[in-house]
Amino acid sequence: MPAAHIRPARHADDTALRDLDGAVWSPLHSVQPRPRPPYAPYFDANERPEDLLVAEDTDGTVVGYVRLVPPTPLDSNRHVRQIQGLAVADRARGRGIGRALVRAACDQGRRQGAIRITLRVLGHNKPARALYESEGFAVEGVLPGEFHLDGEYVDDVLMGRRLTP
């Protein structure tokens, strides 16, 4: 099956994104408690459609997203973008959608004038770390035992890469 079509998010994606987050939640990648229905709206003052790219399946179903934002509001940091969320529906895994979303985020960052992109990933999330490394991200720092999840201390791994040659 082909990878999904990547497009900017729209307000109309709210319910699909909210439901996707609820369905894919795991302590492998989330430091927040498991969301419980009824889920709050996805978009609010901090979560805006213009910060997301969504993966849409051939039938129009949203099967993934990546959130790309400036890491801080500082002018001195405006050349950087940060991935602050990546999700792919279980039924769509193994089709290259996560990779397509990471590449789309890098392209979007370049279009926004960024020369660098960063992210944070939990140390025990080996699949995500392998994906990011295969797309040119390198470990730039580790906060040992930063989170306590499911009875274990988990590292917060900081990764980044240049967006320009």
N, C-alpha and C positions, 0 to 999 in steps of 0.2 A: 504494500500500500504506500502511496506517495506521502511525502511530508505535507503538512498543512500549509495553507496560505497565511502569510504573516501580514497583519494590517494594524493601523492605529486602533486603540480601543475607543469605544463610544459609550455614552451614558446608557444606551440600551443593553450593553453587556453586563450591567450591574448584577443581575440575578445569576447569570451564568458564571461570573467570576466568584461571586459569593459562594455558590454551590460547589464550584471547583475547589476553592480553598478548604471548604468543609470536608470534601471527599478525599483530598490528598494529604490532609494533615498527618504528620508523623514526627516523633521526637528525633528522627534522623536529620530533619532539616528545620524544625521549628522550636523556638525557645518559649513560645507562648503556650498557654493551656489549650487543650483541645477545644475547638469551637463547638458550641451546642446549638441546635436549632431552637427557636427560630433565629437564623443568622441576621446580624445587623446589615444594613446596606453596605455594599463594598465601597462605593464612592462617597467621600465626605471632604472636608476642608483639607485633609492631609493626603488623601488618595484621589488623584484627579485622572480622568481618562487620558489626558495628554502626556502622562508619565508612563503609560503602558502600551506595549505592543502585544497583540493577541494572536494566537495561532488558531485558525479557523479550519475545520475539516471540510471535506468536499460537500457535506450536507448542510454547511453553515453553522455547525455546532462549535462553540469555543472549547478547544481541547488543551489550551496552554496560554501562558502569558509570561512576560518579563517586565519588571518595573525598573525604569532607568531614570535617575534623578541626580541633581547636583548633590554631593555629599554634605555640603554646608551652604549657608547663604552668603558666605564671604566672597568679595570680589577677587581676593588673592587665590581663591580655590575654584574659580569659574571655569578653568581649563580641564577640569576633571568631572567625569560622570561616574556614578556608582550603581551597580546592579543591586537592588534592594528587594529582590523577590523573583523567583523563577519557579514555575509549576507546570507540570504536564499531567494530564489525566491518565490514570492507569491504563485505560483501554487504548491509549494512543502511544504508549511507550514503545521504544524499540524501532521507531520510524524516523529518527533523526530530528524530531521536533525540538527537543531541548537544545541541540546544536544549532538549529536554524534560528531559534530565539536568541541565543548568545551572539551569533553572527549579526543578526538584525540589530541587536542592542549596540554592538560595536559600530555598525554603519550609522545608526541613529546618532550616536555620540559624535562621530566625525562630522555629520551634517550640522550638529549643534555647535561645532567649533572646538570640541574637546580634543585633547592630545593624549589623554590618559583615561583609563577606565579601571575601577577597583570593585571589589566585592568582599564580603565576609561569608565564610562557610564553616559549618561545624566540623571539627577535626575527624569525627567518626563517620562523616558522610563521604565515604570513598568513591561512590559513583559520581557524585557532583564534582569532587576534587579532580577526578580523572578527566571528566569532560572539560573543565576549565583549563587544566594543564594542556590538554590536547589542542585547545584554542589559543594557546600562547600566554596564558596567565601563569605567573610564578608566585610562590609564597614569599611575601614581603614582611611577614611578622606573625607571631603566634602569641595569643593570650592564654597561657596554660590554665586549665581548670576554670575558665571564665563562667561556665554555666553548670548547674546541677540539674541533670535531666534523668529521669527514671532511676534515681538512686546512684548515678555516677557523675563524676566531674568530667566535663567535656571541654576541649580546647576550642577557642574561637580563632580561626585561621584567616589572616588578611592576605588577599591576593590582588595582583594588579598586572597591567600590561600597557604598553604604549599603543596608541592608535595611529601614529604616524610612522613612516619608515625610518 
